[in-house]
């Protein structure tokens, strides 16, 4: 009889399995989990023995999951979710727990909210660790796979297992350098201006938040950038313009001049988004409340 017992599959082992599945690499899984590659390899060996399947095979410089590994993704995630649910009714004291959270957001919400949150909680003695990943136009699978536990985005993903709350609403503005040009005075001059645009890693661009306008009339961007912090060096000293929320004046675009759009366009809302597995967790609720309180002070 095999000496291997299914109880060897604890939560940490299952978390390693999902991380390897998502990263397709032992080294990347080790980096993400903050452990050595040998620890990941040891855990993978245990998994292979318990489950009776190689689970991953080498393919080029990465790992390709077997059919068995792919079939286990959802059941393993459900087991971890059920284990997490066991702690929902626990007494919660933010001073007695180490809280680690992965957050998907772009640079503007990250810089406006989280430095203040971290300063305040550290001053209170709260042990909080934050890890940020870019959200771009976010995919709900980031939450479903537990790659992150929270999103801040103007384009919240949808789904019956996805929860959201609007944090801030802000109008769109034109950002420019007043020493080199005036802001566009009407729709046509706006369309004919030379634009700077942010495009995310998935190929979609930040202009997706502009609703109710015919974007096909807008001249293609002269400069396309991967994040908002890169905009000011290109706009400063030029006749280029960028279209972003008024919140940017408090963060990445604080050094630029700004003016209202010369046409009607809906204001942009930033949403806080989480998966149903986190909805009733007391630590997660506490963190969401703290984020909500800081966001309320930023409302424009």
DOMARNU-258689 format. One line per 10 residues: their letters; for each residue x, y, z of C-alpha. Coordinates in pm, 1 decimal. Last residue first. Layout:
REM residues N
a	X:Y:Z  ...
***
This chain:
REM residues 300
xxxxxxxxxx	-1322.0:6580.2:-716.0  -1336.8:6310.2:-446.7  -993.2:6260.9:-290.8  -1098.3:6259.8:77.2  -1354.2:5985.5:8.9  -1076.4:5769.4:-140.3  -900.5:5763.0:196.9  -1212.6:5637.2:375.1  -1282.6:5375.0:105.2  -929.9:5237.6:133.8
xxxxxxxxxx	-968.3:5199.5:509.6  -1308.1:5031.4:468.8  -1166.2:4791.0:211.1  -885.9:4698.6:451.2  -1126.3:4621.3:736.1  -1345.2:4413.6:504.7  -1039.1:4219.0:391.2  -934.8:4150.1:748.8  -1289.2:4043.0:841.6  -1328.1:3801.0:546.4
xxxxxxxxxx	-1688.0:3834.5:435.8  -1642.0:3943.1:72.8  -1301.7:3785.9:19.4  -1422.7:3461.9:-144.4  -1673.4:3671.8:-343.3  -1391.3:3823.7:-544.2  -1290.3:4189.3:-517.6  -1327.9:4520.1:-701.1  -1275.2:4881.9:-590.0  -1406.5:5111.8:-860.5
xxxxxxxxxx	-1275.1:5437.1:-1008.3  -1540.2:5643.0:-1186.5  -1479.1:5855.7:-1496.2  -1690.8:6158.9:-1584.6  -1889.7:6137.9:-1906.2  -1783.1:6350.5:-2203.9  -1923.4:6671.2:-2348.4  -1683.2:6876.8:-2555.0  -1398.4:7124.0:-2501.2  -1246.2:6896.5:-2232.2
xxxxxxxxxx	-1173.1:7095.3:-1918.9  -823.4:7243.2:-1880.9  -490.9:7128.2:-1739.0  -133.6:7245.2:-1694.0  130.6:6981.8:-1619.0  348.4:6922.3:-1310.8  80.1:6728.7:-1117.8  44.5:6470.7:-1395.8  141.5:6155.5:-1198.7  -48.0:6240.0:-878.8
xxxxxxxxxx	-285.6:6503.9:-748.3  -345.2:6653.9:-1094.5  -408.5:6297.6:-1214.8  -733.9:6300.8:-1018.9  -871.3:6534.8:-1286.3  -890.8:6229.2:-1511.4  -679.5:6191.1:-1825.3  -649.4:6323.5:-2178.7  -293.6:6400.5:-2289.1  -173.3:6684.4:-2508.5
xxxxxxxxxx	139.2:6743.3:-2717.6  254.7:7097.1:-2802.6  595.3:7040.3:-2642.9  813.6:7152.2:-2349.8  643.0:6922.5:-2098.5  416.3:6676.4:-2279.9  682.2:6407.1:-2329.1  842.2:6428.9:-1984.2  493.1:6449.9:-1825.7  347.0:6124.2:-1971.6
xxxxxxxxxx	577.4:5852.8:-1832.2  402.4:5836.5:-1494.5  83.7:5736.8:-1675.5  201.2:5391.0:-1785.6  306.0:5188.7:-2093.1  341.3:5484.7:-2335.9  223.9:5560.3:-2688.9  355.1:5882.7:-2846.3  223.6:6057.0:-3158.0  -122.2:5921.6:-3090.4
xxxxxxxxxx	-368.3:5859.4:-3374.6  -583.3:6167.6:-3453.9  -926.4:6158.3:-3293.7  -1216.2:6105.8:-3536.7  -1240.3:5732.2:-3461.5  -1297.7:5823.4:-3097.6  -1660.4:5911.8:-3159.5  -1762.0:6030.7:-2811.9  -2008.1:5892.4:-2554.3  -1755.2:5726.1:-2329.6
xxxxxxxxxx	-1388.3:5804.4:-2280.4  -1270.2:5537.9:-2032.6  -1138.1:5320.5:-2318.2  -884.6:5597.7:-2389.9  -652.6:5416.5:-2151.6  -554.4:5174.2:-2424.9  -594.1:4805.0:-2493.9  -296.4:4603.5:-2617.3  -280.7:4357.5:-2324.6  32.1:4529.1:-2191.7
xxxxxxxxxx	-151.0:4859.6:-2151.7  -153.7:5155.6:-2386.3  -120.8:5508.7:-2251.6  -167.0:5789.3:-2503.3  8.7:6113.5:-2592.8  -182.2:6317.8:-2847.8  -106.0:6559.6:-3128.9  -404.3:6787.7:-3177.1  -645.1:6745.9:-3469.9  -915.7:6573.4:-3264.5
xxxxxxxxxx	-898.5:6844.8:-2997.1  -910.2:7120.2:-3259.7  -1221.9:6958.5:-3403.4  -1395.2:6911.2:-3068.5  -1344.7:7271.0:-2960.1  -1099.5:7511.2:-2792.8  -800.9:7278.2:-2758.7  -576.6:7392.8:-2470.6  -330.3:7671.1:-2550.4  25.1:7590.1:-2649.0
xxxxxxxxxx	394.2:7596.3:-2557.4  420.0:7763.7:-2217.6  77.1:7625.2:-2126.1  215.3:7269.9:-2131.1  -75.2:7024.3:-2169.2  -324.3:6805.2:-1982.9  -681.1:6788.9:-2115.4  -929.3:6693.0:-1845.4  -1167.3:6406.6:-1772.9  -1407.9:6443.2:-1483.4
xxxxxxxxxx	-1364.8:6243.2:-1158.4  -1578.4:5994.5:-970.4  -1428.6:5811.4:-674.0  -1478.3:5486.3:-481.7  -1745.2:5287.7:-665.7  -1787.4:4945.7:-510.3  -1746.5:4609.1:-679.3  -1807.8:4241.0:-621.4  -1720.2:3960.6:-866.9  -1868.3:3610.0:-830.7
xxxxxxxxxx	-2164.2:3676.4:-1062.8  -1928.0:3831.9:-1318.1  -1808.3:4166.8:-1446.1  -1467.3:4325.9:-1475.9  -1430.2:4683.2:-1347.5  -1309.5:4943.3:-1599.0  -1218.2:5251.6:-1393.1  -987.3:5030.4:-1185.4  -879.8:4945.7:-832.0  -846.9:4571.0:-791.9
xxxxxxxxxx	-825.6:4348.8:-484.1  -728.1:3994.0:-392.5  -466.2:3938.3:-661.4  -339.2:3626.2:-832.6  -625.9:3463.2:-640.9  -723.0:3264.9:-953.5  -1070.5:3419.1:-951.8  -930.6:3765.9:-887.6  -685.0:3774.3:-1178.7  -944.5:3572.9:-1373.0
xxxxxxxxxx	-1166.8:3882.1:-1367.3  -939.4:4040.5:-1632.4  -840.2:4401.4:-1582.5  -794.9:4664.7:-1853.8  -440.0:4746.3:-1750.7  -415.5:4595.8:-1402.2  -49.8:4638.1:-1323.4  64.2:4431.3:-1022.5  113.0:4565.7:-672.8  225.8:4385.1:-357.7
xxxxxxxxxx	130.7:4528.2:-18.7  242.8:4405.6:323.1  53.5:4520.7:633.0  162.9:4473.0:992.8  -48.1:4729.7:1179.8  140.4:4926.2:1447.1  -78.4:5236.5:1424.4  196.8:5437.3:1252.5  231.8:5148.8:1008.1  -139.9:5174.4:928.7
xxxxxxxxxx	-124.5:5546.7:858.5  190.1:5537.4:644.6  62.2:5237.0:446.1  -275.9:5393.4:372.9  -118.1:5724.7:274.0  118.4:5549.9:31.2  -178.8:5341.4:-90.5  -432.8:5595.3:-204.4  -309.9:5844.5:-463.5  -4.4:5652.0:-581.5
xxxxxxxxxx	-183.3:5324.1:-652.7  -491.3:5490.3:-797.4  -271.2:5672.0:-1056.5  -15.0:5398.6:-1125.4  -247.2:5125.9:-1247.8  -409.4:4872.8:-1020.5  -403.1:4504.8:-933.2  -352.2:4455.0:-559.9  -185.1:4162.3:-382.7  -245.0:4153.1:-9.2
xxxxxxxxxx	-45.4:4036.5:290.9  -185.2:4099.2:639.4  16.1:3992.2:945.5  -236.3:3971.2:1225.6  -249.4:4090.6:1588.7  -274.6:4466.7:1540.8  -560.1:4438.5:1291.0  -769.7:4254.9:1552.3  -1024.0:4016.2:1406.0  -1237.1:3760.3:1587.9
xxxxxxxxxx	-1297.4:3469.8:1349.2  -1619.0:3439.1:1153.5  -1456.0:3436.9:812.2  -1176.9:3193.8:905.4  -1337.7:2875.3:769.1  -1408.2:3062.9:444.2  -1035.5:3054.8:362.8  -1038.7:2676.2:364.9  -1340.6:2678.7:133.1  -1162.2:2914.8:-106.2
xxxxxxxxxx	-854.6:2692.2:-101.0  -1066.3:2386.9:-183.7  -1241.8:2578.3:-461.7  -907.6:2680.6:-612.9  -800.3:2316.7:-610.6  -1123.0:2206.5:-779.4  -1087.6:2480.9:-1047.0  -728.3:2404.7:-1142.4  -743.0:2025.4:-1118.8  -852.3:1960.5:-1477.5
xxxxxxxxxx	-554.0:2160.2:-1605.8  -314.5:1949.5:-1401.4  -467.3:1624.4:-1529.9  -446.8:1744.9:-1889.5  -77.4:1803.4:-1834.5  57.8:2149.5:-1768.1  338.1:2288.0:-1988.5  649.3:2415.9:-1814.8  887.4:2681.7:-1940.9  1215.3:2731.2:-2126.5
xxxxxxxxxx	1116.4:2517.2:-2423.3  845.8:2281.4:-2301.7  920.4:2085.2:-1984.6  636.8:1873.8:-1851.9  395.3:1962.0:-1571.5  142.6:1751.2:-1374.6  371.6:1442.9:-1375.1  72.9:1238.9:-1250.5  15.2:1003.8:-959.1  -156.9:1268.2:-744.1
xxxxxxxxxx	40.4:1206.5:-426.1  372.4:1144.9:-600.4  340.5:1435.2:-841.5  235.1:1667.5:-561.5  532.8:1567.5:-347.0  770.1:1632.0:-636.9  610.2:1970.9:-694.0  667.8:2054.8:-327.3  1037.2:1964.5:-356.1  1071.0:2167.8:-678.1
xxxxxxxxxx	910.2:2470.3:-510.1  1144.5:2441.7:-212.3  1442.4:2399.5:-448.5  1339.8:2714.7:-632.3  1365.8:2908.6:-307.5  1075.3:3094.5:-147.5  914.0:3437.3:-187.2  588.6:3310.8:-335.3  619.6:3515.6:-654.4  991.0:3452.2:-692.2
xxxxxxxxxx	945.4:3077.0:-637.3  663.2:3062.1:-891.5  882.7:3249.0:-1140.0  1165.8:3000.5:-1086.6  939.0:2695.8:-1115.0  785.7:2823.9:-1438.5  448.2:2803.9:-1612.0  346.9:3109.8:-1404.0  -23.5:3031.3:-1357.7  11.7:2654.5:-1315.9
xxxxxxxxxx	320.9:2698.0:-1098.7  118.5:2933.6:-877.1  -177.5:2695.4:-863.1  41.0:2404.9:-749.7  224.7:2618.1:-492.5  -109.3:2724.5:-342.1  -211.5:2359.2:-319.1  103.9:2277.4:-123.4  47.0:2571.0:111.6  -314.2:2465.5:171.7
xxxxxxxxxx	-228.5:2112.3:270.8  -207.1:1815.4:35.9  -18.4:1572.2:259.3  -365.5:1478.4:386.6  -401.1:1273.1:66.1  -165.7:1016.6:218.9  145.9:870.2:57.5  266.6:542.8:212.8  124.1:350.3:-82.3  0.0:0.0:0.0
***
